[in-house]
């Protein structure tokens, strides 16, 4: 492709923990490095604008935008009211304000492609058709919202249908989440899968985790089991906290590191760490330190029980780092790791609960068998290189641009 494109992402940037922002964090730099002009528009609690070369990063407080542009927004809302359908008044005004801001940006930027993340942002799409027309291609990126709140989104089916019919492409970060459009909402629009990419040059088996081990006083010959993610029950941390003492008693060589973003179970995890020297706790880990965390690990535990988990970013980062992962049967996780191809272990979910006995048994297998850890970690690395690399993700985006020229 000779002509580089001008792309707008409407989502959340810079990244925090979670699939949506992680998807952008992996995609935006690669597009910029390829010479694309990229703008990120993030509805936020504050206003800011940063420009760096080919990247314009905008945080927008919609309430302030509404007050400053009251008359044109209200007039636009009146003209578009026939397309409000089942949106609440607050969500409708949110969508109208966002569409109006995108219209203002479009007049100066002339975006070739606009990608929307989250359905709340996507509700602006139908109101852009008359503004953008065929000058820009509109795309909706789906995550697991339909599984999380099916009744809410079923009520909004007319609005979702308008979004799907207005878009040039629909995407999801796993086949599991792609299937939710028809499975939950009953719409049969085609949804393509683009995984959240992982930088396999940043997350790699040759990286050293020695500094992390030194920081927490973890012996170099210890088997370090890591949990990394939001510290809540959805991510399965409660299951780990329930079994950690039993595992430490059974395996004297094991240490645990509970790391990630502070959440509901942070205090409980921190208290356990204070009471036991073989449990380490690290909240709100900087993005720059994540590769070292995975490099320090021998095993990653990711017993997610949240049904709307499309796949999980930490799983793929650990795989790229050459580490064996024990995940759950939740959501799209089995698309990433599989016992059949020896790329990881799965602990099944029964009646909404991860099977803790199965988790303990499979963890014990990995703890006791160094060779098994090496084999599974090696296979996981190969799968990450083949399927989840940011280079492969970038090629999928470039194909979208080529196909819609």
C-alpha positions as CSV (number, residue, x, y, z in Angstrom):
1,X,0.0,0.0,0.0
2,X,1.6,3.2,-1.1
3,X,-0.7,5.8,0.4
4,X,-0.6,5.9,4.2
5,X,-3.9,6.4,6.0
6,X,-5.2,8.9,8.5
7,X,-6.9,7.0,11.3
8,X,-9.0,8.0,14.3
9,X,-9.4,5.7,17.3
10,X,-12.3,6.5,19.7
11,X,-11.5,4.6,22.9
12,X,-9.2,4.9,25.8
13,X,-5.6,6.0,25.6
14,X,-3.0,5.9,27.2
15,X,-3.5,2.3,28.3
16,X,-4.4,1.1,31.7
17,X,-5.1,-2.6,32.5
18,X,-7.8,-4.2,30.4
19,X,-8.4,-5.4,26.8
20,X,-9.7,-2.3,25.2
21,X,-6.9,0.1,26.1
22,X,-4.3,-2.7,25.7
23,X,-5.5,-3.2,22.2
24,X,-4.9,0.4,21.4
25,X,-1.6,0.4,23.2
26,X,-0.3,-2.4,21.0
27,X,-1.8,-1.0,17.8
28,X,-1.2,2.8,17.8
29,X,2.7,2.7,18.0
30,X,3.0,0.2,15.2
31,X,0.7,2.3,12.9
32,X,2.7,5.4,13.7
33,X,6.0,3.6,13.0
34,X,4.6,2.5,9.7
35,X,4.0,6.2,8.8
36,X,0.3,6.4,9.5
37,X,-1.2,9.5,11.0
38,X,-3.1,8.5,14.1
39,X,-5.5,10.4,16.4
40,X,-6.9,9.0,19.6
41,X,-10.1,10.5,21.1
42,X,-10.8,9.4,24.6
43,X,-13.9,10.6,26.5
44,X,-12.5,11.4,29.9
45,X,-12.8,13.3,33.2
46,X,-10.6,16.1,31.9
47,X,-9.6,17.9,28.7
48,X,-6.1,17.7,27.3
49,X,-4.4,17.6,23.9
50,X,-0.9,16.2,23.2
51,X,0.8,16.1,19.8
52,X,3.9,14.0,19.0
53,X,4.8,13.6,15.3
54,X,2.1,11.6,13.6
55,X,0.1,11.1,16.8
56,X,-2.6,13.4,18.2
57,X,-3.9,12.3,21.6
58,X,-7.1,14.0,22.8
59,X,-8.9,13.6,26.1
60,X,-12.3,15.1,26.0
61,X,-14.7,15.9,28.9
62,X,-18.0,15.7,27.1
63,X,-19.9,17.7,29.8
64,X,-17.7,20.7,29.1
65,X,-17.9,20.2,25.4
66,X,-21.8,20.2,25.7
67,X,-21.8,23.4,27.7
68,X,-19.5,25.2,25.3
69,X,-21.3,24.0,22.2
70,X,-24.9,24.0,23.7
71,X,-26.8,25.4,20.7
72,X,-25.2,23.4,17.9
73,X,-25.4,20.2,20.0
74,X,-29.1,20.7,20.9
75,X,-29.9,21.5,17.2
76,X,-28.1,18.4,16.1
77,X,-29.9,16.3,18.8
78,X,-33.3,17.6,17.6
79,X,-32.5,16.8,13.9
80,X,-31.3,13.3,14.9
81,X,-34.0,12.5,17.4
82,X,-35.7,10.0,15.0
83,X,-32.7,7.8,15.4
84,X,-32.6,7.9,19.2
85,X,-34.5,4.5,19.4
86,X,-34.0,3.0,22.9
87,X,-31.1,5.0,24.1
88,X,-31.6,6.8,27.5
89,X,-31.5,10.6,27.3
90,X,-28.1,10.7,28.9
91,X,-26.6,8.1,26.6
92,X,-28.3,9.9,23.6
93,X,-26.7,13.2,24.6
94,X,-23.3,11.4,25.1
95,X,-23.5,10.0,21.6
96,X,-24.6,13.3,20.1
97,X,-21.8,15.2,21.8
98,X,-19.2,12.6,20.7
99,X,-20.5,12.6,17.1
100,X,-20.4,16.4,17.0
101,X,-16.8,16.4,18.3
102,X,-15.8,13.8,15.7
103,X,-17.5,16.0,13.0
104,X,-15.3,19.0,14.1
105,X,-12.2,16.9,14.0
106,X,-13.1,15.4,10.7
107,X,-13.4,18.8,9.0
108,X,-9.7,19.5,9.8
109,X,-8.3,16.0,9.7
110,X,-10.2,14.2,7.0
111,X,-9.9,10.7,8.5
112,X,-9.8,7.8,6.2
113,X,-10.9,5.3,8.9
114,X,-12.6,5.7,12.3
115,X,-12.5,2.9,14.8
116,X,-14.9,2.8,17.8
117,X,-14.2,0.9,21.1
118,X,-17.1,0.2,23.5
119,X,-20.7,0.3,22.5
120,X,-21.3,3.5,24.4
121,X,-18.9,5.2,22.1
122,X,-20.3,3.3,19.2
123,X,-23.7,4.7,19.7
124,X,-22.4,7.9,18.0
125,X,-21.9,6.0,14.7
126,X,-25.5,6.3,13.3
127,X,-25.4,10.1,13.7
128,X,-22.2,10.3,11.7
129,X,-23.5,8.8,8.5
130,X,-24.9,12.0,7.1
131,X,-21.8,13.9,8.2
132,X,-19.0,11.5,7.1
133,X,-20.9,9.9,4.2
134,X,-18.5,7.9,2.1
135,X,-15.5,10.1,3.0
136,X,-14.5,7.9,5.9
137,X,-14.9,4.2,6.7
138,X,-16.5,3.5,10.1
139,X,-15.6,0.4,12.2
140,X,-16.9,-1.0,15.5
141,X,-14.6,-3.1,17.7
142,X,-16.5,-5.5,20.0
143,X,-15.4,-6.8,23.3
144,X,-17.4,-8.9,25.8
145,X,-20.1,-6.4,26.9
146,X,-23.0,-8.5,25.5
147,X,-22.1,-11.4,27.8
148,X,-21.7,-9.1,30.8
149,X,-25.0,-7.4,30.5
150,X,-27.2,-9.3,28.0
151,X,-30.6,-7.8,29.1
152,X,-29.3,-4.2,28.9
153,X,-28.1,-4.7,25.3
154,X,-31.1,-6.7,24.2
155,X,-33.2,-3.6,25.0
156,X,-30.8,-1.6,22.8
157,X,-31.0,-4.0,19.9
158,X,-32.5,-1.4,17.5
159,X,-29.5,0.9,18.3
160,X,-27.0,-1.9,17.9
161,X,-28.6,-2.8,14.6
162,X,-28.2,0.8,13.4
163,X,-24.5,0.7,14.4
164,X,-23.9,-2.6,12.6
165,X,-25.7,-1.4,9.5
166,X,-23.8,1.9,9.5
167,X,-20.4,0.4,9.8
168,X,-18.1,-0.8,7.0
169,X,-16.6,-3.5,9.3
170,X,-17.2,-5.1,12.7
171,X,-14.3,-6.6,14.7
172,X,-13.8,-8.5,17.9
173,X,-10.8,-9.5,19.9
174,X,-11.7,-13.2,19.9
175,X,-14.0,-15.6,18.2
176,X,-15.9,-16.0,21.4
177,X,-16.7,-12.3,21.5
178,X,-17.4,-12.2,17.8
179,X,-20.1,-14.9,18.3
180,X,-21.9,-12.8,20.9
181,X,-23.5,-10.5,18.3
182,X,-25.6,-13.3,17.0
183,X,-25.7,-15.5,20.1
184,X,-26.9,-12.8,22.5
185,X,-28.4,-10.0,20.3
186,X,-29.6,-12.1,17.4
187,X,-27.9,-10.1,14.6
188,X,-26.0,-12.0,11.9
189,X,-23.7,-9.3,10.6
190,X,-20.2,-10.6,9.8
191,X,-17.6,-10.0,12.6
192,X,-13.9,-10.3,11.9
193,X,-11.4,-11.3,14.6
194,X,-8.3,-9.2,15.3
195,X,-6.6,-10.4,18.5
196,X,-5.0,-8.0,21.0
197,X,-1.4,-8.0,19.8
198,X,1.7,-8.7,21.9
199,X,5.1,-7.3,21.2
200,X,7.1,-10.5,21.0
201,X,10.3,-8.5,20.9
202,X,9.5,-6.9,24.3
203,X,8.0,-10.0,25.9
204,X,10.5,-12.8,25.2
205,X,12.1,-15.8,26.9
206,X,15.5,-14.3,27.0
207,X,14.5,-11.3,29.1
208,X,15.7,-11.2,32.7
209,X,13.4,-11.1,35.7
210,X,16.3,-10.9,38.2
211,X,15.5,-7.4,39.3
212,X,12.0,-8.3,40.2
213,X,13.1,-11.3,42.2
214,X,15.8,-9.2,43.9
215,X,13.2,-6.5,44.8
216,X,11.0,-8.9,46.6
217,X,13.7,-11.2,48.0
218,X,12.7,-14.2,45.9
219,X,15.5,-16.8,45.6
220,X,16.7,-17.5,42.1
221,X,16.0,-21.2,42.4
222,X,12.4,-20.7,43.7
223,X,9.4,-21.6,41.5
224,X,7.6,-18.3,41.2
225,X,3.9,-18.4,40.5
226,X,2.5,-15.1,39.3
227,X,-1.0,-13.6,39.2
228,X,-1.1,-10.4,37.0
229,X,-4.3,-8.4,36.4
230,X,-7.0,-6.5,38.1
231,X,-7.2,-7.7,41.7
232,X,-10.8,-8.8,41.9
233,X,-12.9,-11.9,41.8
234,X,-13.7,-11.5,38.1
235,X,-10.1,-12.2,37.4
236,X,-10.1,-15.2,39.7
237,X,-7.9,-13.8,42.4
238,X,-10.3,-15.0,45.2
239,X,-9.7,-18.5,44.0
240,X,-5.9,-18.0,44.3
241,X,-6.1,-16.4,47.7
242,X,-8.2,-19.4,48.9
243,X,-5.7,-22.0,47.9
244,X,-2.3,-20.2,48.2
245,X,-1.5,-21.3,51.7
246,X,-2.2,-25.0,50.9
247,X,0.1,-24.8,47.9
248,X,2.9,-23.2,49.9
249,X,2.6,-26.0,52.5
250,X,2.7,-28.7,49.8
251,X,5.6,-27.1,47.9
252,X,8.4,-25.6,49.8
253,X,10.1,-24.2,46.7
254,X,7.1,-22.1,45.6
255,X,6.7,-18.4,46.0
256,X,3.7,-16.3,44.9
257,X,3.7,-12.8,43.4
258,X,0.3,-11.1,43.2
259,X,0.7,-8.1,40.9
260,X,-1.4,-5.8,38.8
261,X,-4.0,-3.1,39.3
262,X,-5.4,-2.4,42.7
263,X,-9.1,-3.5,43.1
264,X,-11.6,-5.1,45.5
265,X,-9.3,-7.9,46.7
266,X,-6.1,-5.8,47.1
267,X,-6.4,-5.5,50.9
268,X,-6.9,-9.2,51.4
269,X,-4.0,-10.0,49.1
270,X,-1.7,-7.5,50.8
271,X,-2.6,-8.8,54.3
272,X,-1.7,-12.3,53.2
273,X,1.6,-11.1,51.9
274,X,2.4,-9.3,55.1
275,X,1.7,-12.5,57.1
276,X,3.7,-14.8,54.8
277,X,7.2,-14.1,53.5
278,X,6.6,-16.4,50.4
279,X,3.7,-14.3,49.2
280,X,4.7,-11.0,47.5
281,X,2.4,-8.1,46.6
282,X,2.8,-5.4,44.0
283,X,-0.1,-3.1,43.2
284,X,-0.4,-0.7,40.2
285,X,2.6,-2.1,38.4
286,X,3.9,0.4,35.8
287,X,3.5,-0.6,32.2
288,X,7.3,-0.4,31.7
289,X,7.8,-3.1,34.4
290,X,5.4,-5.7,33.0
291,X,8.0,-7.5,30.8
292,X,10.2,-8.0,33.9
293,X,7.3,-9.4,35.9
294,X,6.6,-12.0,33.3
295,X,10.3,-12.8,32.8
296,X,10.6,-13.4,36.6
297,X,7.7,-15.9,36.6
298,X,7.9,-19.7,36.2
299,X,4.1,-20.0,35.9
300,X,1.2,-17.6,35.3
301,X,-2.1,-18.3,37.0
302,X,-5.1,-16.7,35.3
303,X,-8.3,-18.4,36.6
304,X,-10.7,-15.7,35.2
305,X,-14.3,-16.6,35.8
306,X,-15.8,-13.5,34.1
307,X,-18.0,-14.6,31.2
308,X,-17.2,-11.5,29.2
309,X,-13.5,-12.1,29.1
310,X,-12.6,-12.1,25.4
311,X,-9.2,-13.7,26.0
312,X,-6.9,-11.9,28.4
313,X,-3.8,-9.8,27.7
314,X,-1.6,-11.1,30.4
315,X,-2.0,-14.7,29.2
316,X,-0.6,-13.7,25.8
317,X,2.2,-11.7,27.3
318,X,3.2,-14.6,29.5
319,X,3.1,-16.9,26.4
320,X,5.3,-14.6,24.5
321,X,7.7,-14.6,27.5
322,X,7.9,-18.4,27.2
323,X,6.0,-19.1,30.4
324,X,3.3,-21.8,30.9
325,X,-0.1,-20.5,31.8
326,X,-3.0,-22.0,33.7
327,X,-6.1,-20.3,32.6
328,X,-9.8,-21.1,33.0
329,X,-12.5,-22.2,30.5
330,X,-13.9,-18.6,30.6
331,X,-14.7,-16.7,27.5
332,X,-12.1,-16.8,24.7
333,X,-9.2,-18.1,26.9
334,X,-9.3,-21.6,25.4
335,X,-8.6,-19.9,22.0
336,X,-5.2,-18.8,23.4
337,X,-4.1,-21.8,25.5
338,X,-4.9,-25.5,24.9
339,X,-4.0,-28.7,26.6
340,X,-4.4,-30.5,23.2
341,X,-1.4,-28.6,21.7
342,X,0.4,-28.3,25.0
343,X,0.4,-24.5,25.0
344,X,-1.1,-24.3,28.5
345,X,-3.5,-25.8,31.1
346,X,-7.2,-25.1,31.6
347,X,-9.1,-25.2,34.9
348,X,-12.8,-25.7,34.2
349,X,-15.6,-23.5,35.5
350,X,-18.6,-25.2,37.2
351,X,-21.7,-23.3,38.2
352,X,-19.8,-20.0,38.0
353,X,-16.8,-21.2,40.0
354,X,-13.3,-22.2,38.9
355,X,-12.6,-25.8,40.0
356,X,-9.9,-25.1,42.7
357,X,-9.0,-28.8,43.0
358,X,-8.3,-28.9,39.3
359,X,-6.3,-25.7,39.5
360,X,-4.2,-27.1,42.4
361,X,-3.6,-30.4,40.6
362,X,-2.4,-28.8,37.4
363,X,-0.3,-26.2,39.2
364,X,1.4,-29.1,41.1
365,X,2.2,-30.8,37.8
366,X,4.0,-27.7,36.6
367,X,5.7,-27.0,39.9
368,X,7.1,-30.5,40.1
369,X,8.2,-30.9,36.5
370,X,10.8,-28.4,35.2
371,X,10.9,-30.1,31.8
372,X,7.1,-29.8,31.4
373,X,7.3,-26.1,32.1
374,X,10.0,-25.8,29.5
375,X,8.0,-27.7,26.9
376,X,4.7,-25.8,27.5
377,X,6.5,-22.5,27.7
378,X,8.3,-23.1,24.4
379,X,5.1,-24.1,22.6
380,X,3.3,-21.1,24.1
381,X,6.1,-18.8,22.7
382,X,5.7,-20.3,19.2
383,X,2.0,-19.8,19.3
384,X,2.4,-16.2,20.4
385,X,4.8,-15.5,17.6
386,X,2.5,-17.1,15.0
387,X,-0.9,-15.7,16.1
388,X,-0.6,-12.9,18.6
389,X,2.4,-10.8,17.5
390,X,1.7,-7.1,17.0
391,X,3.3,-7.5,13.5
392,X,0.5,-9.9,12.6
393,X,-2.1,-7.6,14.1
394,X,-0.7,-4.7,12.1
395,X,-1.0,-6.7,8.9
396,X,-4.7,-7.3,9.6
397,X,-5.3,-3.6,10.0
398,X,-3.4,-2.8,6.8
399,X,-5.5,-5.4,4.9
400,X,-8.6,-3.6,6.1
401,X,-7.2,-0.4,4.7
402,X,-6.4,-2.0,1.4
403,X,-9.7,-3.8,1.0
404,X,-11.7,-0.7,1.6
405,X,-9.8,1.7,-0.7
